[in-house]
Amino acid sequence: MRIYEQLFIVRPDATEPEIDSFLEQITGVINGAGGKVEKLEKWGIRKLAYPVEKRHEGYYVLLQYSSQPDVVKEIERRFRVSDLVLRYLTVRIDEKLKWLEKRKRQRERRARQKPAAEPAAIPGEPVAQE
Amino acid sequence: MAETKGGKPISASQQTTGTDKAVVTRRQFFRRKKVCRFCVEKIDDIDYKDVKLLSAFITERGRIIPRRLSGVCSPHQRRLSNAIKQARNIALLPFTTR
């Protein structure tokens, strides 16, 4: 199982029910293949940094899920076939999450070591001066 | 350091003026040492979705600001440039603006 993140731009003139039914299809694919949707965020209509297919706005949707790699292939195929999706970006994030977790643990360990070292050093100084 | 050097060879006045000049020019070109913002603020996660953060590291024309100008350390610059390139692909950031 790997964790993926897909951010895609839906045509801004698509209606809300249209988007919802499309998202339902996608989540159906994931669940059908034994994956699990972890996050589904609709950012709504945003201005694009540059025109895509002659449009200056887009409806952004963020989808995070864990699944087998072949699910990504199927979803990307659906994105390409569907005329709703202007553009998509797929990122595999499980290694990044792991790395972030590791960094966080390191930070915590260092934070714990520091306060422990300081009280020991401060009482030591006056003794040395005397 | 400049004082002791200047005190010994009094006869060679050219040398002392030379060192003085060097001190002055060094001070003129002195710049504050830049520090990596990600190291200071302890930002581990440089995410392509964080447009607000990334847009601080691109120029008005949409180019990535080089490390020598922004002072970002090389591991973070690498992550940063990757994130900016990803954001460009999904139209969160511009490739160029004319």
gemmi code that builds the backbone of each chain (N, CA, C; Angstrom):
import gemmi

chains = {
    "A": [
        ("MET", (0.846, -1.214, 0.000), (0.000, 0.000, 0.000), (0.874, 1.253, 0.000)),
        ("ARG", (0.561, 2.165, -0.851), (1.280, 3.432, -0.896), (0.282, 4.561, -0.773)),
        ("ILE", (0.790, 5.673, -0.303), (-0.090, 6.830, -0.142), (0.170, 7.800, -1.287)),
        ("TYR", (-0.891, 8.196, -1.929), (-0.768, 9.123, -3.040), (-1.573, 10.375, -2.764)),
        ("GLU", (-1.160, 11.405, -3.457), (-1.892, 12.660, -3.363), (-2.122, 13.136, -4.782)),
        ("GLN", (-3.345, 13.484, -5.068), (-3.638, 13.994, -6.400), (-4.362, 15.312, -6.282)),
        ("LEU", (-3.793, 16.295, -6.940), (-4.440, 17.598, -6.995), (-4.864, 17.787, -8.439)),
        ("PHE", (-6.141, 18.062, -8.660), (-6.548, 18.242, -10.045), (-7.493, 19.424, -10.202)),
        ("ILE", (-7.498, 19.929, -11.405), (-8.293, 21.112, -11.719), (-9.484, 20.691, -12.553)),
        ("VAL", (-10.668, 20.985, -12.030), (-11.897, 20.684, -12.740), (-12.339, 21.959, -13.450)),
        ("ARG", (-12.974, 21.784, -14.608), (-13.502, 22.934, -15.357), (-14.324, 23.830, -14.435)),
        ("PRO", (-14.110, 25.131, -14.460), (-14.845, 25.998, -13.520), (-16.339, 26.101, -13.811)),
        ("ASP", (-16.746, 25.831, -15.044), (-18.174, 25.952, -15.369), (-18.939, 24.657, -15.096)),
        ("ALA", (-18.280, 23.659, -14.523), (-18.974, 22.424, -14.170), (-19.884, 22.686, -12.958)),
        ("THR", (-21.041, 22.030, -12.962), (-21.975, 22.235, -11.854), (-21.568, 21.351, -10.678)),
        ("GLU", (-22.035, 21.733, -9.510), (-21.686, 21.013, -8.282), (-22.089, 19.529, -8.346)),
        ("PRO", (-23.330, 19.208, -8.787), (-23.679, 17.775, -8.873), (-22.779, 17.001, -9.827)),
        ("GLU", (-22.371, 17.676, -10.918), (-21.478, 17.025, -11.882), (-20.163, 16.632, -11.220)),
        ("ILE", (-19.597, 17.594, -10.468), (-18.329, 17.341, -9.784), (-18.499, 16.229, -8.769)),
        ("ASP", (-19.597, 16.314, -8.004), (-19.821, 15.314, -6.954), (-19.921, 13.909, -7.532)),
        ("SER", (-20.652, 13.782, -8.637), (-20.815, 12.436, -9.199), (-19.489, 11.924, -9.743)),
        ("PHE", (-18.676, 12.867, -10.286), (-17.361, 12.458, -10.786), (-16.466, 11.980, -9.645)),
        ("LEU", (-16.518, 12.731, -8.529), (-15.698, 12.356, -7.372), (-16.139, 11.012, -6.817)),
        ("GLU", (-17.458, 10.779, -6.873), (-17.974, 9.511, -6.383), (-17.433, 8.344, -7.207)),
        ("GLN", (-17.369, 8.572, -8.526), (-16.798, 7.556, -9.416), (-15.359, 7.236, -9.006)),
        ("ILE", (-14.593, 8.303, -8.776), (-13.172, 8.130, -8.455), (-13.012, 7.388, -7.126)),
        ("THR", (-13.768, 7.836, -6.118), (-13.653, 7.155, -4.817), (-14.123, 5.709, -4.932)),
        ("GLY", (-15.095, 5.480, -5.838), (-15.557, 4.117, -6.075), (-14.437, 3.243, -6.602)),
        ("VAL", (-13.624, 3.811, -7.506), (-12.497, 3.064, -8.068), (-11.521, 2.687, -6.966)),
        ("ILE", (-11.242, 3.661, -6.099), (-10.261, 3.424, -5.033), (-10.770, 2.338, -4.079)),
        ("ASN", (-12.007, 2.515, -3.624), (-12.556, 1.553, -2.664), (-12.697, 0.169, -3.283)),
        ("GLY", (-13.045, 0.159, -4.590), (-13.233, -1.121, -5.280), (-11.945, -1.922, -5.357)),
        ("ALA", (-10.805, -1.199, -5.410), (-9.519, -1.890, -5.528), (-8.855, -2.110, -4.173)),
        ("GLY", (-9.605, -1.900, -3.112), (-9.052, -2.157, -1.782), (-8.271, -1.004, -1.201)),
        ("GLY", (-8.399, 0.174, -1.822), (-7.714, 1.357, -1.294), (-8.588, 2.083, -0.304)),
        ("LYS", (-8.069, 3.163, 0.208), (-8.817, 3.919, 1.197), (-8.590, 5.411, 0.958)),
        ("VAL", (-9.702, 6.147, 0.850), (-9.599, 7.593, 0.685), (-9.313, 8.207, 2.047)),
        ("GLU", (-8.241, 8.994, 2.118), (-7.885, 9.582, 3.410), (-8.269, 11.034, 3.508)),
        ("LYS", (-8.284, 11.688, 2.374), (-8.620, 13.107, 2.411), (-9.245, 13.492, 1.079)),
        ("LEU", (-10.298, 14.252, 1.142), (-10.917, 14.755, -0.087), (-11.327, 16.196, 0.185)),
        ("GLU", (-10.573, 17.093, -0.393), (-10.822, 18.516, -0.113), (-11.182, 19.226, -1.399)),
        ("LYS", (-12.248, 20.000, -1.325), (-12.585, 20.848, -2.471), (-12.133, 22.256, -2.146)),
        ("TRP", (-11.173, 22.723, -2.893), (-10.669, 24.073, -2.637), (-11.584, 25.114, -3.239)),
        ("GLY", (-12.395, 24.704, -4.200), (-13.271, 25.654, -4.881), (-12.554, 26.344, -6.014)),
        ("ILE", (-13.201, 27.377, -6.547), (-12.652, 28.046, -7.730), (-11.533, 28.986, -7.333)),
        ("ARG", (-10.399, 28.808, -7.983), (-9.218, 29.645, -7.761), (-8.771, 30.193, -9.094)),
        ("LYS", (-8.059, 31.297, -9.030), (-7.458, 31.826, -10.254), (-6.237, 30.993, -10.619)),
        ("LEU", (-6.086, 30.708, -11.895), (-4.917, 29.957, -12.329), (-3.760, 30.913, -12.579)),
        ("ALA", (-2.540, 30.416, -12.378), (-1.357, 31.259, -12.572), (-1.127, 31.545, -14.056)),
        ("TYR", (-1.644, 30.670, -14.906), (-1.558, 30.874, -16.352), (-2.753, 30.161, -16.969)),
        ("PRO", (-3.192, 30.579, -18.150), (-4.387, 29.938, -18.720), (-4.146, 28.477, -19.088)),
        ("VAL", (-5.105, 27.636, -18.751), (-5.071, 26.224, -19.117), (-6.307, 25.962, -19.958)),
        ("GLU", (-6.098, 25.490, -21.159), (-7.196, 25.258, -22.102), (-8.094, 26.489, -22.204)),
        ("LYS", (-7.450, 27.626, -22.320), (-8.111, 28.932, -22.511), (-9.008, 29.339, -21.350)),
        ("ARG", (-8.736, 28.793, -20.177), (-9.503, 29.192, -19.001), (-8.565, 29.822, -17.986)),
        ("HIS", (-9.076, 30.828, -17.304), (-8.238, 31.538, -16.329), (-8.572, 31.158, -14.895)),
        ("GLU", (-9.625, 30.361, -14.729), (-9.985, 29.918, -13.391), (-10.140, 28.402, -13.396)),
        ("GLY", (-10.074, 27.832, -12.220), (-10.250, 26.393, -12.128), (-10.765, 25.995, -10.764)),
        ("TYR", (-11.447, 24.855, -10.747), (-11.981, 24.323, -9.492), (-11.005, 23.251, -9.021)),
        ("TYR", (-10.288, 23.558, -7.923), (-9.254, 22.638, -7.444), (-9.847, 21.599, -6.493)),
        ("VAL", (-9.430, 20.363, -6.672), (-9.827, 19.291, -5.753), (-8.567, 18.544, -5.330)),
        ("LEU", (-8.451, 18.333, -4.025), (-7.305, 17.591, -3.492), (-7.777, 16.245, -2.983)),
        ("LEU", (-7.118, 15.192, -3.441), (-7.519, 13.841, -3.082), (-6.302, 13.092, -2.542)),
        ("GLN", (-6.462, 12.516, -1.370), (-5.374, 11.742, -0.772), (-5.881, 10.349, -0.480)),
        ("TYR", (-5.132, 9.341, -0.884), (-5.607, 7.979, -0.650), (-4.436, 7.024, -0.581)),
        ("SER", (-4.683, 5.885, 0.042), (-3.668, 4.838, 0.052), (-4.202, 3.691, -0.778)),
        ("SER", (-3.357, 3.161, -1.625), (-3.810, 2.085, -2.509), (-2.618, 1.408, -3.149)),
        ("GLN", (-2.924, 0.414, -3.961), (-1.886, -0.227, -4.769), (-1.573, 0.679, -5.964)),
        ("PRO", (-0.376, 0.526, -6.537), (0.023, 1.430, -7.615), (-0.886, 1.398, -8.851)),
        ("ASP", (-1.506, 0.275, -9.133), (-2.287, 0.210, -10.375), (-3.546, 1.059, -10.314)),
        ("VAL", (-3.974, 1.429, -9.104), (-5.150, 2.298, -8.979), (-4.848, 3.672, -9.557)),
        ("VAL", (-3.618, 4.131, -9.350), (-3.224, 5.436, -9.861), (-3.350, 5.464, -11.378)),
        ("LYS", (-2.937, 4.402, -11.988), (-3.003, 4.296, -13.443), (-4.444, 4.468, -13.922)),
        ("GLU", (-5.349, 3.757, -13.251), (-6.755, 3.788, -13.633), (-7.331, 5.188, -13.439)),
        ("ILE", (-6.986, 5.816, -12.306), (-7.543, 7.142, -12.031), (-7.006, 8.162, -13.023)),
        ("GLU", (-5.722, 8.053, -13.334), (-5.150, 8.981, -14.306), (-5.781, 8.792, -15.675)),
        ("ARG", (-6.089, 7.546, -16.001), (-6.763, 7.283, -17.276), (-8.122, 7.972, -17.291)),
        ("ARG", (-8.826, 7.870, -16.162), (-10.142, 8.509, -16.078), (-10.036, 10.020, -16.170)),
        ("PHE", (-8.981, 10.576, -15.561), (-8.775, 12.022, -15.644), (-8.574, 12.455, -17.093)),
        ("ARG", (-7.802, 11.656, -17.817), (-7.515, 12.013, -19.207), (-8.761, 11.894, -20.074)),
        ("VAL", (-9.556, 10.879, -19.785), (-10.744, 10.644, -20.607), (-11.816, 11.683, -20.299)),
        ("SER", (-11.973, 11.987, -19.023), (-13.033, 12.905, -18.625), (-12.737, 14.307, -19.133)),
        ("ASP", (-13.776, 14.962, -19.668), (-13.558, 16.330, -20.143), (-13.725, 17.334, -19.000)),
        ("LEU", (-14.021, 16.838, -17.791), (-14.145, 17.739, -16.643), (-12.777, 18.219, -16.156)),
        ("VAL", (-11.807, 17.316, -16.227), (-10.512, 17.603, -15.619), (-9.609, 18.322, -16.625)),
        ("LEU", (-9.130, 19.488, -16.229), (-8.233, 20.249, -17.093), (-6.801, 19.763, -16.923)),
        ("ARG", (-6.419, 19.523, -15.661), (-5.035, 19.145, -15.393), (-4.973, 18.419, -14.058)),
        ("TYR", (-3.996, 17.526, -13.924), (-3.860, 16.819, -12.651), (-2.393, 16.646, -12.322)),
        ("LEU", (-2.128, 16.436, -11.046), (-0.762, 16.187, -10.587), (-0.826, 15.079, -9.550)),
        ("THR", (-0.071, 14.022, -9.774), (-0.042, 12.905, -8.832), (1.302, 12.888, -8.130)),
        ("VAL", (1.285, 12.813, -6.814), (2.515, 12.755, -6.037), (2.396, 11.600, -5.059)),
        ("ARG", (3.483, 10.819, -4.996), (3.510, 9.751, -3.997), (4.096, 10.354, -2.726)),
        ("ILE", (3.347, 10.279, -1.627), (3.773, 11.032, -0.448), (4.116, 10.161, 0.743)),
        ("ASP", (4.027, 8.832, 0.631), (4.263, 8.036, 1.844), (5.701, 8.165, 2.332)),
        ("GLU", (6.659, 8.273, 1.385), (8.052, 8.416, 1.812), (8.305, 9.783, 2.419)),
        ("LYS", (7.624, 10.777, 1.863), (7.775, 12.127, 2.403), (7.191, 12.193, 3.821)),
        ("LEU", (6.041, 11.561, 4.008), (5.417, 11.560, 5.341), (6.317, 10.872, 6.348)),
        ("LYS", (6.926, 9.769, 5.901), (7.823, 9.030, 6.779), (9.008, 9.911, 7.173)),
        ("TRP", (9.548, 10.597, 6.179), (10.695, 11.473, 6.403), (10.335, 12.595, 7.368)),
        ("LEU", (9.143, 13.157, 7.165), (8.701, 14.236, 8.047), (8.560, 13.747, 9.479)),
        ("GLU", (8.020, 12.537, 9.602), (7.834, 11.940, 10.928), (9.173, 11.763, 11.630)),
        ("LYS", (10.173, 11.308, 10.841), (11.506, 11.094, 11.364), (12.108, 12.421, 11.839)),
        ("ARG", (11.944, 13.443, 11.005), (12.478, 14.755, 11.366), (11.841, 15.272, 12.651)),
        ("LYS", (10.535, 15.050, 12.742), (9.794, 15.511, 13.920), (10.306, 14.820, 15.184)),
        ("ARG", (10.551, 13.507, 15.059), (11.061, 12.751, 16.213), (12.434, 13.256, 16.628)),
        ("GLN", (13.279, 13.524, 15.598), (14.620, 14.041, 15.890), (14.543, 15.362, 16.634)),
        ("ARG", (13.653, 16.228, 16.163), (13.487, 17.533, 16.796), (13.076, 17.379, 18.264)),
        ("GLU", (12.135, 16.458, 18.483), (11.642, 16.258, 19.851), (12.737, 15.725, 20.754)),
        ("ARG", (13.536, 14.799, 20.194), (14.605, 14.199, 20.998), (15.621, 15.275, 21.379)),
        ("ARG", (15.961, 16.122, 20.395), (16.913, 17.185, 20.652), (16.355, 18.168, 21.679)),
        ("ALA", (15.055, 18.447, 21.579), (14.425, 19.380, 22.514), (14.451, 18.811, 23.929)),
        ("ARG", (14.320, 17.485, 24.019), (14.321, 16.865, 25.344), (15.720, 16.866, 25.938)),
        ("GLN", (16.713, 16.666, 25.084), (18.093, 16.616, 25.562), (18.565, 17.973, 26.052)),
        ("LYS", (18.195, 19.020, 25.361), (18.677, 20.365, 25.679), (18.281, 20.820, 27.083)),
        ("PRO", (16.981, 20.804, 27.408), (16.610, 21.269, 28.761), (17.238, 20.415, 29.857)),
        ("ALA", (17.523, 19.156, 29.556), (18.133, 18.272, 30.542), (19.593, 18.652, 30.769)),
        ("ALA", (20.272, 19.115, 29.721), (21.688, 19.439, 29.817), (21.909, 20.782, 30.517)),
        ("GLU", (21.000, 21.710, 30.332), (21.205, 23.058, 30.872), (21.199, 23.128, 32.414)),
        ("PRO", (20.232, 22.519, 33.106), (20.241, 22.613, 34.576), (21.504, 22.013, 35.181)),
        ("ALA", (22.066, 21.030, 34.513), (23.292, 20.402, 35.011), (24.473, 21.355, 34.864)),
        ("ALA", (24.481, 22.139, 33.807), (25.614, 23.028, 33.542), (25.588, 24.254, 34.457)),
        ("ILE", (24.413, 24.765, 34.756), (24.319, 26.007, 35.533), (24.802, 25.830, 36.987)),
        ("PRO", (24.409, 24.771, 37.694), (24.934, 24.616, 39.056), (26.443, 24.353, 39.055)),
        ("GLY", (26.952, 23.811, 37.946), (28.374, 23.493, 37.852), (29.252, 24.743, 37.818)),
        ("GLU", (28.751, 25.813, 37.228), (29.555, 27.024, 37.047), (29.935, 27.731, 38.366)),
        ("PRO", (28.964, 27.965, 39.261), (29.327, 28.657, 40.507), (30.353, 27.885, 41.331)),
        ("VAL", (30.267, 26.577, 41.287), (31.205, 25.738, 42.027), (32.620, 25.961, 41.507)),
        ("ALA", (32.736, 26.039, 40.209), (34.052, 26.214, 39.593), (34.644, 27.577, 39.941)),
        ("GLN", (33.771, 28.606, 39.998), (34.249, 29.956, 40.305), (34.736, 30.074, 41.745)),
        ("GLU", (34.006, 29.429, 42.649), (34.385, 29.517, 44.048), (35.727, 28.815, 44.272)),
    ],
    "B": [
        ("MET", (44.732, 44.288, 14.825), (45.697, 43.748, 13.878), (46.302, 44.853, 13.013)),
        ("ALA", (45.508, 45.735, 12.477), (45.972, 46.806, 11.589), (46.885, 47.764, 12.344)),
        ("GLU", (46.589, 47.990, 13.612), (47.380, 48.928, 14.420), (48.797, 48.404, 14.656)),
        ("THR", (48.917, 47.160, 15.060), (50.229, 46.578, 15.336), (51.076, 46.533, 14.075)),
        ("LYS", (50.463, 46.207, 12.971), (51.186, 46.150, 11.705), (51.687, 47.545, 11.312)),
        ("GLY", (50.805, 48.522, 11.493), (51.145, 49.897, 11.111), (52.227, 50.467, 12.031)),
        ("GLY", (52.253, 50.025, 13.305), (53.200, 50.572, 14.280), (54.637, 50.173, 14.001)),
        ("LYS", (54.854, 48.977, 13.505), (56.225, 48.472, 13.315), (56.949, 49.178, 12.154)),
        ("PRO", (56.482, 49.088, 10.932), (57.225, 49.745, 9.855), (56.720, 51.174, 9.641)),
        ("ILE", (57.205, 52.121, 10.444), (56.762, 53.515, 10.328), (57.342, 54.150, 9.061)),
        ("SER", (58.572, 53.730, 8.753), (59.245, 54.323, 7.590), (58.483, 54.013, 6.297)),
        ("ALA", (57.985, 52.806, 6.194), (57.239, 52.442, 4.982), (55.796, 52.901, 5.118)),
        ("SER", (55.588, 54.168, 4.798), (54.252, 54.759, 4.968), (53.266, 54.202, 3.953)),
        ("GLN", (53.771, 53.760, 2.802), (52.876, 53.241, 1.754), (52.135, 51.999, 2.233)),
        ("GLN", (52.872, 51.182, 2.976), (52.265, 49.929, 3.433), (51.088, 50.200, 4.370)),
        ("THR", (51.299, 51.139, 5.287), (50.239, 51.405, 6.256), (48.983, 51.932, 5.566)),
        ("THR", (49.184, 52.840, 4.603), (48.007, 53.363, 3.900), (47.315, 52.247, 3.138)),
        ("GLY", (48.136, 51.360, 2.614), (47.565, 50.241, 1.863), (46.666, 49.388, 2.739)),
        ("THR", (47.143, 49.066, 3.943), (46.330, 48.225, 4.831), (45.076, 48.972, 5.282)),
        ("ASP", (45.234, 50.272, 5.528), (44.067, 51.072, 5.918), (42.975, 51.016, 4.854)),
        ("LYS", (43.402, 51.173, 3.622), (42.434, 51.134, 2.525), (41.701, 49.797, 2.490)),
        ("ALA", (42.499, 48.745, 2.686), (41.909, 47.409, 2.634), (40.825, 47.259, 3.699)),
        ("VAL", (41.090, 47.819, 4.890), (40.113, 47.734, 5.980), (38.839, 48.468, 5.587)),
        ("VAL", (39.042, 49.669, 5.014), (37.878, 50.482, 4.648), (37.029, 49.771, 3.605)),
        ("THR", (37.734, 49.261, 2.565), (36.942, 48.628, 1.503), (36.235, 47.391, 2.032)),
        ("ARG", (36.905, 46.677, 2.947), (36.259, 45.484, 3.474), (34.977, 45.871, 4.215)),
        ("ARG", (35.053, 46.999, 4.909), (33.864, 47.437, 5.648), (32.760, 47.871, 4.699)),
        ("GLN", (33.160, 48.500, 3.597), (32.159, 48.958, 2.633), (31.368, 47.780, 2.060)),
        ("PHE", (32.124, 46.699, 1.799), (31.446, 45.583, 1.157), (30.917, 44.572, 2.162)),
        ("PHE", (30.957, 44.933, 3.428), (30.452, 44.007, 4.442), (28.942, 43.825, 4.284)),
        ("ARG", (28.539, 42.573, 4.273), (27.102, 42.306, 4.190), (26.709, 41.395, 5.333)),
        ("ARG", (25.488, 41.579, 5.779), (24.952, 40.726, 6.835), (24.896, 39.288, 6.320)),
        ("LYS", (25.297, 38.371, 7.161), (25.255, 36.980, 6.714), (23.809, 36.513, 6.637)),
        ("LYS", (23.491, 35.966, 5.464), (22.116, 35.510, 5.281), (21.958, 34.134, 5.911)),
        ("VAL", (20.798, 33.893, 6.505), (20.553, 32.573, 7.065), (19.340, 31.962, 6.382)),
        ("CYS", (19.379, 30.647, 6.357), (18.310, 29.921, 5.682), (17.021, 30.046, 6.497)),
        ("ARG", (15.981, 30.526, 5.827), (14.721, 30.751, 6.526), (14.101, 29.433, 7.017)),
        ("PHE", (14.322, 28.384, 6.244), (13.702, 27.104, 6.613), (14.400, 26.487, 7.826)),
        ("CYS", (15.721, 26.737, 7.925), (16.447, 26.219, 9.082), (16.057, 26.999, 10.341)),
        ("VAL", (15.937, 28.318, 10.197), (15.649, 29.159, 11.355), (14.242, 28.897, 11.880)),
        ("GLU", (13.285, 28.867, 10.950), (11.893, 28.688, 11.388), (11.519, 27.224, 11.538)),
        ("LYS", (12.472, 26.340, 11.260), (12.266, 24.899, 11.404), (11.079, 24.393, 10.587)),
        ("ILE", (11.048, 24.814, 9.333), (10.023, 24.327, 8.420), (10.593, 23.096, 7.723)),
        ("ASP", (10.054, 21.922, 8.040), (10.527, 20.710, 7.383), (9.789, 20.485, 6.080)),
        ("ASP", (8.498, 20.769, 6.126), (7.620, 20.403, 5.035), (7.530, 21.559, 4.040)),
        ("ILE", (8.287, 21.445, 2.950), (8.147, 22.435, 1.884), (7.192, 21.831, 0.865)),
        ("ASP", (5.955, 22.273, 0.905), (4.913, 21.616, 0.144), (4.561, 22.443, -1.090)),
        ("TYR", (4.285, 21.752, -2.191), (3.952, 22.474, -3.417), (2.595, 23.181, -3.327)),
        ("LYS", (1.781, 22.789, -2.346), (0.451, 23.403, -2.214), (0.494, 24.722, -1.450)),
        ("ASP", (1.624, 24.974, -0.804), (1.735, 26.161, 0.039), (2.177, 27.357, -0.813)),
        ("VAL", (1.219, 27.927, -1.520), (1.544, 28.974, -2.492), (2.125, 30.207, -1.811)),
        ("LYS", (1.593, 30.504, -0.646), (2.032, 31.700, 0.079), (3.528, 31.640, 0.391)),
        ("LEU", (3.965, 30.469, 0.857), (5.381, 30.294, 1.194), (6.248, 30.319, -0.058)),
        ("LEU", (5.817, 29.580, -1.069), (6.640, 29.440, -2.272), (6.764, 30.756, -3.019)),
        ("SER", (5.697, 31.544, -3.010), (5.725, 32.774, -3.809), (6.713, 33.780, -3.229)),
        ("ALA", (7.160, 33.560, -1.990), (8.202, 34.423, -1.433), (9.549, 34.138, -2.071)),
        ("PHE", (9.682, 33.010, -2.748), (10.968, 32.614, -3.316), (10.969, 32.630, -4.834)),
        ("ILE", (10.034, 33.340, -5.432), (10.095, 33.547, -6.875), (10.061, 35.046, -7.141)),
        ("THR", (10.639, 35.425, -8.270), (10.665, 36.850, -8.617), (9.310, 37.254, -9.194)),
        ("GLU", (9.186, 38.525, -9.511), (7.937, 39.002, -10.111), (7.661, 38.332, -11.447)),
        ("ARG", (8.765, 38.001, -12.129), (8.584, 37.353, -13.431), (8.352, 35.857, -13.277)),
        ("GLY", (8.388, 35.351, -12.069), (8.116, 33.933, -11.853), (9.339, 33.054, -11.808)),
        ("ARG", (10.534, 33.644, -11.806), (11.752, 32.830, -11.739), (12.084, 32.477, -10.290)),
        ("ILE", (12.751, 31.336, -10.127), (13.165, 30.924, -8.784), (14.334, 31.796, -8.353)),
        ("ILE", (14.246, 32.349, -7.156), (15.326, 33.200, -6.657), (16.530, 32.336, -6.309)),
        ("PRO", (17.721, 32.692, -6.826), (18.895, 31.843, -6.562), (19.293, 31.888, -5.097)),
        ("ARG", (19.983, 30.849, -4.711), (20.418, 30.656, -3.337), (21.311, 31.796, -2.849)),
        ("ARG", (22.141, 32.319, -3.760), (23.079, 33.356, -3.338), (22.346, 34.646, -2.990)),
        ("LEU", (21.128, 34.800, -3.460), (20.352, 35.989, -3.104), (19.469, 35.747, -1.885)),
        ("SER", (18.851, 34.567, -1.831), (17.885, 34.333, -0.761), (18.554, 33.781, 0.498)),
        ("GLY", (19.743, 33.170, 0.359), (20.439, 32.634, 1.522), (19.936, 31.291, 1.997)),
        ("VAL", (19.089, 30.644, 1.214), (18.574, 29.336, 1.614), (19.694, 28.300, 1.497)),
        ("CYS", (19.762, 27.373, 2.445), (20.811, 26.362, 2.404), (20.498, 25.338, 1.308)),
        ("SER", (21.535, 24.618, 0.873), (21.340, 23.826, -0.342), (20.328, 22.689, -0.194)),
        ("PRO", (20.251, 21.954, 0.928), (19.199, 20.929, 1.005), (17.800, 21.517, 0.904)),
        ("HIS", (17.620, 22.691, 1.512), (16.295, 23.299, 1.461), (16.001, 23.909, 0.100)),
        ("GLN", (17.051, 24.457, -0.538), (16.836, 25.016, -1.866), (16.398, 23.923, -2.835)),
        ("ARG", (16.976, 22.730, -2.648), (16.620, 21.625, -3.532), (15.150, 21.263, -3.363)),
        ("ARG", (14.732, 21.156, -2.122), (13.317, 20.831, -1.869), (12.411, 21.953, -2.350)),
        ("LEU", (12.880, 23.171, -2.128), (12.097, 24.340, -2.514), (11.900, 24.381, -4.024)),
        ("SER", (13.003, 24.168, -4.772), (12.870, 24.278, -6.222), (11.994, 23.154, -6.758)),
        ("ASN", (12.097, 21.964, -6.166), (11.204, 20.884, -6.586), (9.751, 21.250, -6.336)),
        ("ALA", (9.485, 21.831, -5.172), (8.109, 22.198, -4.830), (7.585, 23.267, -5.785)),
        ("ILE", (8.444, 24.234, -6.122), (8.006, 25.297, -7.028), (7.683, 24.712, -8.397)),
        ("LYS", (8.511, 23.778, -8.845), (8.282, 23.181, -10.164), (6.992, 22.367, -10.185)),
        ("GLN", (6.711, 21.699, -9.061), (5.449, 20.958, -8.997), (4.267, 21.919, -9.024)),
        ("ALA", (4.384, 23.005, -8.271), (3.293, 23.979, -8.212), (3.055, 24.611, -9.573)),
        ("ARG", (4.125, 24.779, -10.347), (3.966, 25.347, -11.681), (3.148, 24.431, -12.571)),
        ("ASN", (3.377, 23.134, -12.416), (2.689, 22.188, -13.288), (1.181, 22.170, -13.077)),
        ("ILE", (0.747, 22.535, -11.874), (-0.680, 22.480, -11.592), (-1.269, 23.895, -11.535)),
        ("ALA", (-0.537, 24.838, -12.134), (-1.020, 26.215, -12.331), (-1.242, 26.954, -11.019)),
        ("LEU", (-0.507, 26.557, -9.971), (-0.566, 27.345, -8.745), (0.426, 28.505, -8.820)),
        ("LEU", (1.535, 28.278, -9.544), (2.532, 29.328, -9.730), (2.779, 29.468, -11.232)),
        ("PRO", (3.202, 30.650, -11.643), (3.428, 30.854, -13.080), (4.788, 30.332, -13.528)),
        ("PHE", (4.883, 29.939, -14.793), (6.196, 29.660, -15.388), (6.874, 30.990, -15.684)),
        ("THR", (6.149, 31.863, -16.324), (6.628, 33.230, -16.593), (5.410, 34.146, -16.552)),
        ("THR", (5.692, 35.418, -16.356), (4.616, 36.399, -16.529), (5.174, 37.515, -17.379)),
        ("ARG", (4.557, 37.755, -18.429), (5.032, 38.791, -19.353), (4.199, 40.041, -19.153)),
    ],
}
model = gemmi.Model(1)
for chain_id, residues in chains.items():
    chain = gemmi.Chain(chain_id)
    for i, (resn, *xyz) in enumerate(residues, 1):
        res = gemmi.Residue()
        res.name, res.seqid = resn, gemmi.SeqId(i, " ")
        for name, pos in zip(("N", "CA", "C"), xyz):
            atom = gemmi.Atom()
            atom.name, atom.element = name, gemmi.Element(name[0])
            atom.pos, atom.b_iso = gemmi.Position(*pos), 0.0
            res.add_atom(atom)
        chain.add_residue(res)
    model.add_chain(chain)
structure = gemmi.Structure()
structure.add_model(model)
structure.setup_entities()
